[in-house]
Amino acid sequence: MPAVQRNGRSTAQSEEEKREKSKLETASTSYTPMPNSKGRPSSWLLLIYPIILALGSAYSVLSPVAVPPPVAPLAPGVTAEINTPAIPHTNYFSGKRNIFNIYFVKRGWFWTTMALILLQISTRPPPALKQKHYLQAALRYTLATVSWFLTTQWCFGPALIDRSFTITGGHCEPHVMNTNGLSEAVHMTTITSGPVCKAAGGRWRGGHDISGHVFILVVSSALLIYELYISDRDSSHPHVSPKAAAAVAHDMTEEERRAVGGWESETAAKIRIWSRYFLYGVVTLDFWMLMMTAIWFHTWQEKLSGLLLAGLTVYGIYFVGDYVPQWRGVAGGL
């Protein structure tokens, strides 16, 4: 009789495990993310960017450290562009040669791409959602990349920021006049690209220089923040943090893992943790360098125009679906 009772309890436990497993499998296969679910990031969060730019611009005007010292009057006939001595940098980040500008901002889309790839590799959407999740994430990334490329690299010729510069009266001019000064100056005025001008030994002067730094830093940070939310929402275990998943996986047996419908390994959970640490690092540097750009570079009009272009890109990718359901069906979103 005790054996029968034990077998009865064993059978009851087995049936209970089967029911729990069935519930989890049903939840995994029928999971559909809700675009208006609680905790969804609001478009109002984008206001953090103009606030950062406003604070940085105010600091650049009010701080005695950021305000350049007065320049002594020039002698008659001396031109400021050629003969005025360079103002010494009062802060490490005020120079364009600082390491973060050279290796992070100038290569910003590489770091953004790496962070996004690591995030997607470590995301575990349910089987029924996997293909759709990855295709839509790839589409959103492609749209952001196209916007970045057209704005800062090439737009059927010069990039948009170069076109706006020359349209508003900007031009390329030599740093120093030499024996071939006139012919060189005439040649440089035909250059319509900032990078080409600098490569030729000239400098980009006179027009409205849309801040490419502001553009890429805003698009990069917003894209990574929103994609992190989407990846966590689409996860097989959306309410379990990577650290908690790793802790659970560490103590789980294979039988227990199968009983709950599958669970990521401890190694996979740790990869998910470190991929997020990398993403947090990129976003943190994005915000820091955005503040440095606001303090040390460009006029406020140039920073504002870079912000507007970035805002249109981010809003178009992630929030237009609120008003055009067909777009949400194609690109997904928040």
Sine and cosine of phi, psi and omega as CSV:
sin_phi,cos_phi,sin_psi,cos_psi,sin_omega,cos_omega
0.00,0.00,-0.70,0.71,0.05,-1.00
-0.85,0.52,-0.59,0.80,0.00,-1.00
-0.90,0.43,-0.63,0.78,0.01,-1.00
-0.90,0.44,-0.65,0.76,0.01,-1.00
-0.90,0.43,-0.67,0.74,0.03,-1.00
-0.88,0.47,-0.69,0.73,0.01,-1.00
-0.90,0.43,-0.59,0.81,0.03,-1.00
-0.90,0.43,-0.70,0.72,0.04,-1.00
-0.90,0.44,-0.64,0.76,0.00,-1.00
-0.89,0.46,-0.66,0.75,0.01,-1.00
-0.91,0.42,-0.65,0.76,0.00,-1.00
-0.90,0.43,-0.67,0.74,0.03,-1.00
-0.90,0.44,-0.64,0.77,0.01,-1.00
-0.89,0.46,-0.67,0.74,0.02,-1.00
-0.90,0.43,-0.63,0.78,0.01,-1.00
-0.90,0.43,-0.68,0.73,0.04,-1.00
-0.88,0.47,-0.64,0.77,0.01,-1.00
-0.89,0.45,-0.66,0.75,0.01,-1.00
-0.90,0.43,-0.68,0.73,0.02,-1.00
-0.89,0.46,-0.68,0.74,0.00,-1.00
-0.89,0.45,-0.65,0.76,0.01,-1.00
-0.89,0.46,-0.66,0.75,0.02,-1.00
-0.88,0.47,-0.71,0.71,-0.03,-1.00
-0.92,0.40,-0.64,0.77,0.02,-1.00
-0.91,0.42,-0.64,0.77,0.03,-1.00
-0.89,0.45,-0.65,0.76,0.02,-1.00
-0.90,0.43,-0.61,0.80,-0.04,-1.00
-0.94,0.34,-0.65,0.76,-0.08,-1.00
-0.99,0.16,-0.41,0.91,-0.04,-1.00
-0.97,-0.24,0.16,0.99,-0.08,-1.00
-0.93,0.36,0.79,-0.62,0.08,-1.00
-0.74,-0.67,0.85,-0.52,-0.03,-1.00
-0.92,0.39,0.62,-0.78,0.01,-1.00
-0.99,-0.12,0.88,-0.47,-0.05,-1.00
-0.88,0.48,-0.45,0.89,-0.02,-1.00
-0.94,-0.34,0.47,0.88,-0.01,-1.00
-0.92,0.39,0.37,-0.93,-0.03,-1.00
-0.88,0.48,0.67,-0.74,0.01,-1.00
1.00,-0.05,0.00,1.00,0.01,-1.00
-0.90,0.44,0.75,-0.66,0.01,-1.00
-0.87,0.49,0.71,-0.71,0.00,-1.00
-1.00,0.05,0.48,-0.88,0.08,-1.00
-0.91,0.42,-0.33,0.95,0.02,-1.00
-0.92,0.40,-0.34,0.94,0.04,-1.00
-0.90,0.44,-0.35,0.94,0.03,-1.00
-0.91,0.41,-0.26,0.97,0.03,-1.00
-0.92,0.40,-0.25,0.97,0.04,-1.00
-0.88,0.47,-0.47,0.88,-0.04,-1.00
-0.95,0.31,-0.77,0.64,0.08,-1.00
-0.89,0.46,-0.49,0.87,0.05,-1.00
-0.91,0.41,-0.70,0.72,0.04,-1.00
-0.88,0.48,-0.71,0.71,-0.01,-1.00
-0.90,0.43,-0.63,0.78,0.01,-1.00
-0.91,0.41,-0.68,0.73,0.02,-1.00
-0.90,0.43,-0.69,0.72,0.02,-1.00
-0.90,0.43,-0.68,0.74,0.01,-1.00
-0.91,0.41,-0.63,0.78,0.03,-1.00
-0.90,0.43,-0.66,0.75,0.03,-1.00
-0.89,0.46,-0.64,0.77,-0.03,-1.00
-0.91,0.42,-0.41,0.91,-0.01,-1.00
-1.00,-0.03,-0.61,0.79,-0.15,-0.99
-1.00,-0.06,-0.46,0.89,-0.08,-1.00
-0.98,0.20,0.74,-0.67,0.07,-1.00
-0.92,0.39,-0.35,0.94,0.04,-1.00
-0.96,0.28,-0.63,0.78,-0.07,-1.00
-0.99,0.12,-0.45,0.89,-0.02,-1.00
-0.97,0.25,0.83,-0.56,-0.01,-1.00
-0.92,0.39,0.49,-0.87,0.02,-1.00
-0.92,0.39,0.43,-0.90,0.01,-1.00
-0.90,0.44,0.58,-0.81,-0.01,-1.00
-1.00,-0.08,0.71,-0.70,0.01,-1.00
-0.90,0.43,0.53,-0.85,0.02,-1.00
-0.85,0.52,0.58,-0.82,-0.01,-1.00
-1.00,0.07,0.47,-0.88,0.08,-1.00
-0.93,0.37,0.46,-0.89,0.00,-1.00
-0.84,0.55,0.72,-0.69,0.05,-1.00
1.00,0.07,-0.07,1.00,-0.01,-1.00
-1.00,-0.08,0.76,-0.66,-0.03,-1.00
-1.00,-0.04,0.68,-0.73,-0.08,-1.00
-0.93,0.38,-0.59,0.81,-0.09,-1.00
-0.87,0.49,-0.55,0.84,-0.12,-0.99
-0.98,-0.17,-0.62,0.78,-0.21,-0.98
-0.95,-0.30,-0.16,0.99,0.00,-1.00
-0.95,0.31,0.78,-0.62,0.01,-1.00
-0.92,0.40,0.54,-0.84,-0.03,-1.00
-0.92,0.40,0.63,-0.78,0.05,-1.00
-0.96,0.27,0.79,-0.61,-0.03,-1.00
-0.91,0.42,0.56,-0.83,0.00,-1.00
-0.95,0.30,0.80,-0.60,-0.01,-1.00
-1.00,-0.04,-0.11,0.99,-0.02,-1.00
-0.55,-0.84,0.57,-0.82,-0.03,-1.00
-0.84,0.55,-0.62,0.78,-0.06,-1.00
-0.99,0.16,-0.11,0.99,0.02,-1.00
-0.98,0.17,-0.18,0.98,0.05,-1.00
-0.99,-0.15,0.64,-0.77,-0.02,-1.00
-0.93,0.36,-0.26,0.97,-0.04,-1.00
-1.00,0.01,0.14,0.99,0.03,-1.00
-0.91,0.41,0.51,-0.86,-0.18,-0.98
-0.89,0.46,-0.54,0.84,-0.02,-1.00
-0.95,0.32,-0.56,0.83,0.04,-1.00
-0.94,0.33,-0.67,0.74,-0.07,-1.00
-0.95,0.32,-0.74,0.68,-0.16,-0.99
-0.98,-0.19,-0.19,0.98,0.03,-1.00
-0.93,-0.37,-0.88,0.48,-0.08,-1.00
-0.93,0.37,-0.71,0.71,-0.01,-1.00
-0.89,0.45,-0.41,0.91,0.05,-1.00
-0.90,-0.43,0.53,0.85,-0.14,-0.99
-0.86,0.51,-0.64,0.77,-0.06,-1.00
-0.95,0.32,-0.43,0.90,0.10,-0.99
-0.90,0.44,-0.74,0.67,-0.01,-1.00
-0.92,0.40,-0.60,0.80,0.06,-1.00
-0.89,0.45,-0.70,0.71,0.01,-1.00
-0.89,0.46,-0.69,0.72,0.01,-1.00
-0.88,0.47,-0.70,0.71,0.00,-1.00
-0.89,0.46,-0.65,0.76,-0.02,-1.00
-0.94,0.35,-0.64,0.77,0.03,-1.00
-0.89,0.46,-0.73,0.68,0.01,-1.00
-0.88,0.47,-0.62,0.79,0.03,-1.00
-0.89,0.46,-0.73,0.69,-0.06,-1.00
-0.94,0.34,-0.58,0.82,0.03,-1.00
-0.88,0.47,-0.60,0.80,-0.07,-1.00
-1.00,-0.03,-0.01,1.00,0.04,-1.00
-0.99,0.12,0.65,-0.76,-0.02,-1.00
-0.85,-0.53,0.98,0.19,0.05,-1.00
-0.96,0.29,0.40,-0.92,0.05,-1.00
-0.86,0.51,0.45,-0.89,-0.04,-1.00
-0.79,0.61,-0.65,0.76,-0.04,-1.00
-0.93,0.36,-0.34,0.94,-0.07,-1.00
-0.96,-0.28,-0.20,0.98,-0.18,-0.98
-0.84,0.55,-0.82,0.58,-0.07,-1.00
-0.87,0.49,-0.71,0.71,-0.02,-1.00
-0.89,0.45,-0.68,0.74,-0.01,-1.00
-0.86,0.51,-0.77,0.64,-0.07,-1.00
-0.93,0.35,-0.60,0.80,0.02,-1.00
-0.91,0.41,-0.68,0.73,-0.01,-1.00
-0.94,0.35,-0.61,0.79,0.06,-1.00
-0.89,0.45,-0.66,0.75,0.02,-1.00
-0.91,0.42,-0.63,0.78,0.01,-1.00
-0.91,0.41,-0.71,0.71,0.01,-1.00
-0.89,0.46,-0.67,0.74,0.03,-1.00
-0.90,0.44,-0.65,0.76,0.01,-1.00
-0.89,0.45,-0.67,0.74,0.02,-1.00
-0.89,0.46,-0.68,0.73,0.03,-1.00
-0.91,0.42,-0.63,0.78,0.01,-1.00
-0.91,0.41,-0.66,0.75,0.04,-1.00
-0.88,0.47,-0.68,0.73,0.03,-1.00
-0.89,0.47,-0.71,0.70,0.03,-1.00
-0.87,0.49,-0.69,0.72,-0.05,-1.00
-0.91,0.42,-0.73,0.69,-0.01,-1.00
-0.91,0.41,-0.56,0.83,-0.06,-1.00
-0.98,0.21,-0.65,0.76,-0.17,-0.99
-0.91,-0.41,-0.28,0.96,-0.12,-0.99
-0.91,-0.42,-0.84,0.55,-0.12,-0.99
-0.35,-0.94,0.73,-0.68,0.06,-1.00
-0.67,-0.75,0.96,0.27,-0.06,-1.00
0.81,0.58,0.70,0.71,-0.11,-0.99
0.77,-0.64,-0.65,-0.76,0.05,-1.00
-0.87,0.49,0.49,-0.87,0.03,-1.00
-0.91,0.42,0.26,-0.97,-0.02,-1.00
-0.85,0.52,-0.63,0.78,-0.02,-1.00
-0.93,0.37,-0.52,0.85,0.06,-1.00
-0.96,0.28,-0.63,0.77,0.02,-1.00
-0.89,0.46,-0.68,0.73,0.00,-1.00
-0.91,0.41,-0.54,0.84,0.00,-1.00
-0.91,0.40,-0.74,0.68,-0.03,-1.00
-0.96,0.29,-0.55,0.84,0.02,-1.00
-0.90,0.45,-0.56,0.83,-0.02,-1.00
-1.00,-0.02,0.30,0.95,0.12,-0.99
0.99,-0.15,0.09,1.00,0.01,-1.00
-0.97,0.25,0.38,-0.92,-0.01,-1.00
-0.39,-0.92,0.19,-0.98,0.06,-1.00
-0.99,-0.17,0.69,-0.72,0.03,-1.00
-0.66,-0.75,0.44,-0.90,-0.01,-1.00
-0.94,0.34,0.48,-0.88,0.06,-1.00
-0.92,0.39,-0.74,0.67,-0.06,-1.00
-0.72,-0.70,0.72,-0.70,0.04,-1.00
-0.97,0.23,0.72,-0.69,0.07,-1.00
-0.85,-0.53,-0.29,-0.96,-0.06,-1.00
-0.90,0.44,-0.44,0.90,0.06,-1.00
-0.98,-0.20,0.48,0.88,-0.15,-0.99
-0.82,0.57,-0.74,0.67,-0.08,-1.00
-0.90,0.43,-0.76,0.65,-0.02,-1.00
-0.91,0.42,-0.61,0.79,0.01,-1.00
-0.92,0.40,-0.67,0.74,0.00,-1.00
-0.90,0.44,-0.67,0.75,0.02,-1.00
-0.89,0.45,-0.67,0.75,0.02,-1.00
-0.89,0.45,-0.68,0.73,-0.06,-1.00
-0.92,0.39,-0.48,0.88,0.01,-1.00
-0.92,0.39,-0.26,0.96,0.03,-1.00
-1.00,0.05,-0.17,0.98,0.00,-1.00
-0.97,0.25,0.74,-0.68,-0.08,-1.00
-0.88,-0.47,0.27,0.96,-0.01,-1.00
-0.75,-0.66,0.74,-0.67,0.01,-1.00
-0.85,0.52,-0.77,0.64,0.02,-1.00
-0.87,0.49,-0.62,0.78,0.02,-1.00
-0.92,0.40,-0.63,0.78,0.03,-1.00
-0.87,0.49,-0.74,0.67,-0.01,-1.00
-0.92,0.40,-0.60,0.80,0.03,-1.00
-0.91,0.42,-0.48,0.88,0.01,-1.00
-1.00,0.09,0.03,1.00,0.02,-1.00
1.00,0.01,0.22,0.98,-0.01,-1.00
-0.98,-0.21,-0.13,-0.99,0.06,-1.00
-0.67,-0.74,0.51,-0.86,-0.12,-0.99
-1.00,-0.03,0.92,-0.38,-0.12,-0.99
-0.65,-0.76,0.54,-0.84,0.26,-0.97
0.97,-0.23,-0.34,0.94,-0.08,-1.00
-0.93,-0.37,-0.13,-0.99,0.04,-1.00
-1.00,0.06,0.95,-0.32,-0.10,-1.00
-0.99,-0.12,1.00,-0.02,0.02,-1.00
-0.81,0.59,0.73,-0.68,-0.06,-1.00
-0.96,0.29,0.97,-0.25,0.08,-1.00
-0.92,0.38,-0.50,0.86,0.05,-1.00
-0.89,0.46,-0.75,0.66,0.01,-1.00
-0.87,0.50,-0.69,0.72,-0.03,-1.00
-0.85,0.53,-0.82,0.58,-0.11,-0.99
-0.94,0.34,-0.58,0.81,-0.02,-1.00
-0.93,0.36,-0.60,0.80,0.04,-1.00
-0.94,0.33,-0.75,0.66,-0.02,-1.00
-0.89,0.46,-0.69,0.72,-0.02,-1.00
-0.87,0.50,-0.80,0.60,-0.07,-1.00
-0.91,0.40,-0.68,0.74,-0.01,-1.00
-0.91,0.42,-0.68,0.73,0.01,-1.00
-0.87,0.50,-0.71,0.70,-0.04,-1.00
-0.93,0.38,-0.64,0.77,0.01,-1.00
-0.90,0.43,-0.72,0.70,-0.03,-1.00
-0.94,0.33,-0.61,0.79,0.03,-1.00
-0.93,0.37,-0.53,0.85,0.08,-1.00
-0.90,0.44,-0.69,0.72,0.04,-1.00
-0.87,0.49,-0.72,0.69,-0.03,-1.00
-0.90,0.44,-0.66,0.75,-0.01,-1.00
-0.90,0.43,-0.66,0.75,0.03,-1.00
-0.93,0.37,-0.61,0.79,0.03,-1.00
-0.91,0.42,-0.62,0.78,-0.05,-1.00
-1.00,0.08,0.01,1.00,-0.03,-1.00
-0.92,0.40,0.42,-0.91,0.07,-1.00
-0.89,0.46,-0.47,0.88,0.03,-1.00
-0.80,-0.61,0.96,0.28,-0.15,-0.99
-0.89,0.45,-0.35,0.94,-0.06,-1.00
-0.97,-0.23,0.17,0.99,-0.01,-1.00
-0.94,-0.35,0.85,-0.52,0.00,-1.00
-0.95,0.33,0.38,-0.92,0.04,-1.00
-0.83,0.56,-0.63,0.77,0.00,-1.00
-0.91,0.42,-0.68,0.73,0.02,-1.00
-0.91,0.41,-0.63,0.77,0.02,-1.00
-0.89,0.45,-0.65,0.76,0.02,-1.00
-0.91,0.41,-0.65,0.76,0.01,-1.00
-0.91,0.42,-0.67,0.74,0.02,-1.00
-0.91,0.41,-0.70,0.72,-0.02,-1.00
-0.89,0.46,-0.55,0.84,-0.03,-1.00
-0.89,0.46,-0.57,0.82,-0.08,-1.00
-0.99,-0.16,0.03,1.00,-0.08,-1.00
-1.00,0.02,0.61,-0.79,0.18,-0.98
-1.00,-0.04,0.23,-0.97,0.02,-1.00
-0.89,0.47,-0.60,0.80,0.01,-1.00
-0.90,0.44,-0.68,0.73,0.03,-1.00
-0.92,0.40,-0.59,0.81,0.02,-1.00
-0.90,0.43,-0.66,0.75,0.03,-1.00
-0.93,0.36,-0.56,0.83,-0.06,-1.00
-0.91,0.42,-0.51,0.86,0.00,-1.00
-0.99,-0.12,0.28,0.96,0.09,-1.00
0.99,0.12,0.33,0.94,0.02,-1.00
0.98,-0.20,0.62,-0.78,0.02,-1.00
-0.50,-0.87,0.62,-0.78,-0.01,-1.00
-0.90,0.44,0.48,-0.88,0.02,-1.00
-0.95,0.31,0.25,-0.97,0.03,-1.00
-0.88,0.47,-0.62,0.79,0.03,-1.00
-0.89,0.45,-0.70,0.71,0.01,-1.00
-0.89,0.46,-0.65,0.76,0.02,-1.00
-0.91,0.43,-0.63,0.78,0.02,-1.00
-0.93,0.37,-0.59,0.81,0.09,-1.00
-0.88,0.47,-0.64,0.77,0.03,-1.00
-0.89,0.46,-0.62,0.78,0.03,-1.00
-0.89,0.45,-0.77,0.63,-0.08,-1.00
-0.95,0.32,-0.49,0.87,0.08,-1.00
-0.90,0.43,-0.57,0.82,0.05,-1.00
-0.96,0.28,-0.60,0.80,0.09,-1.00
-0.86,0.51,-0.66,0.75,0.03,-1.00
-0.90,0.45,-0.70,0.72,0.02,-1.00
-0.88,0.47,-0.69,0.73,0.02,-1.00
-0.87,0.49,-0.63,0.78,0.02,-1.00
-0.90,0.44,-0.68,0.73,0.02,-1.00
-0.90,0.44,-0.70,0.71,-0.02,-1.00
-0.91,0.42,-0.65,0.76,0.02,-1.00
-0.88,0.47,-0.70,0.71,0.04,-1.00
-0.92,0.40,-0.57,0.82,0.07,-1.00
-0.84,0.54,-0.75,0.66,-0.02,-1.00
-0.92,0.38,-0.64,0.77,0.00,-1.00
-0.90,0.43,-0.72,0.69,-0.02,-1.00
-0.95,0.31,-0.44,0.90,0.12,-0.99
-0.90,0.43,-0.67,0.74,0.06,-1.00
-0.90,0.43,-0.66,0.75,0.03,-1.00
-0.90,0.44,-0.63,0.77,0.06,-1.00
-0.90,0.44,-0.66,0.75,0.00,-1.00
-0.89,0.46,-0.56,0.83,-0.04,-1.00
-0.99,0.15,-0.71,0.71,-0.26,-0.97
-0.96,-0.29,-0.29,0.96,-0.15,-0.99
-0.75,-0.66,0.50,-0.87,0.12,-0.99
0.93,0.37,0.35,-0.94,0.14,-0.99
-0.99,0.14,0.25,-0.97,-0.02,-1.00
-0.91,0.41,-0.51,0.86,0.04,-1.00
-0.91,0.41,-0.62,0.78,0.00,-1.00
-0.94,0.35,-0.60,0.80,0.06,-1.00
-0.93,0.37,-0.63,0.78,0.00,-1.00
-0.90,0.43,-0.67,0.75,-0.01,-1.00
-0.92,0.40,-0.60,0.80,0.08,-1.00
-0.90,0.44,-0.62,0.78,0.03,-1.00
-0.91,0.41,-0.66,0.75,-0.01,-1.00
-0.90,0.44,-0.68,0.73,0.03,-1.00
-0.89,0.45,-0.67,0.74,0.02,-1.00
-0.91,0.41,-0.66,0.75,0.01,-1.00
-0.88,0.47,-0.65,0.76,0.04,-1.00
-0.89,0.46,-0.64,0.76,0.01,-1.00
-0.89,0.45,-0.78,0.63,-0.05,-1.00
-0.91,0.41,-0.71,0.70,-0.03,-1.00
-0.90,0.43,-0.65,0.76,0.00,-1.00
-0.90,0.44,-0.60,0.80,-0.04,-1.00
-0.97,0.23,-0.69,0.73,-0.21,-0.98
-0.97,-0.26,-0.34,0.94,-0.13,-0.99
-0.84,-0.54,-0.23,0.97,0.04,-1.00
-0.88,0.47,-0.49,0.87,0.03,-1.00
-0.87,0.49,-0.33,0.94,0.06,-1.00
-0.91,0.42,-0.44,0.90,-0.05,-1.00
-0.93,-0.37,-0.32,0.95,0.01,-1.00
-0.80,-0.59,1.00,0.00,-0.05,-1.00
-0.83,0.56,-0.54,0.84,-0.01,-1.00
-0.89,0.47,-0.58,0.82,0.02,-1.00
-0.93,0.37,-0.63,0.78,0.05,-1.00
-0.89,0.45,-0.58,0.81,0.02,-1.00
-0.91,0.41,-0.47,0.88,-0.01,-1.00
-1.00,0.04,-0.80,0.60,-0.13,-0.99
-0.99,-0.15,-0.12,0.99,-0.07,-1.00
0.94,0.34,-0.55,-0.84,0.03,-1.00
0.69,-0.72,-0.34,-0.94,-0.10,-0.99
-0.99,0.15,0.00,0.00,0.00,0.00
